[in-house]
């Protein structure tokens, strides 16, 4: 059982991951090459309605939380506290979207730089959430629940999950706009690479992050 210091460190790591995750989503969205796969449905809807990307993020994460409860066949207090953290995450997304300038009319190199930075940040944020081991945002928590129940590596479930969301967002964009507005090559790139980057971060940073959380206990956590 973790002591108070370890609990504080793990929550700190999770909160850092949450902010980094939101920053990654914002950079990918502002690249004007689509958005992150998990946010693609929210982004497409935000382009056609008054609600913001962050507000739709709250809605879809609530649905992901319900999905997690169905997969685990239980609903605990630990799952319930995902909701206030989701509100904080969504607020961070809207804040970073406001701060970071769009590259809608920017050069291709700048768009690609934004996309690369967004993918690296998004996957790092997810990895931090997993390393913290206290709370996860509902999207990643649902992926982990599927991974654990059917004994499938986290990164593989993540790739399939993100790709599925991307396809649904593309179909919605075609229906609403008649074209792939909000779902572009950047979305596809993120869908294919974020899960793999999480795996790489797990191998490179896992031992150090676990030592940070436990104060020196040998690394045992896997993604």
Secondary structure, DSSP 8 states (H G I E B T S, - for coil): ---HHHHHHHHHHHHHHHHHHHHHHHHHHHTTS---GGGHHHHHHHHHSSS-HHHHHHHHHHHHHHHHHHHHT---HHHHTHHHHHHHHHHHHHHHHHHS---TTS-HHHHHHHHHHHHHHHHHHHHHHHHH-S---HHHHHHHHHHHHHT--HHHHHHHHHHHHHHHHHHHHHHHHSS-TT-SHHHHHHHHHHHHHHHHHHHHHHHHHHHHHHTS-------
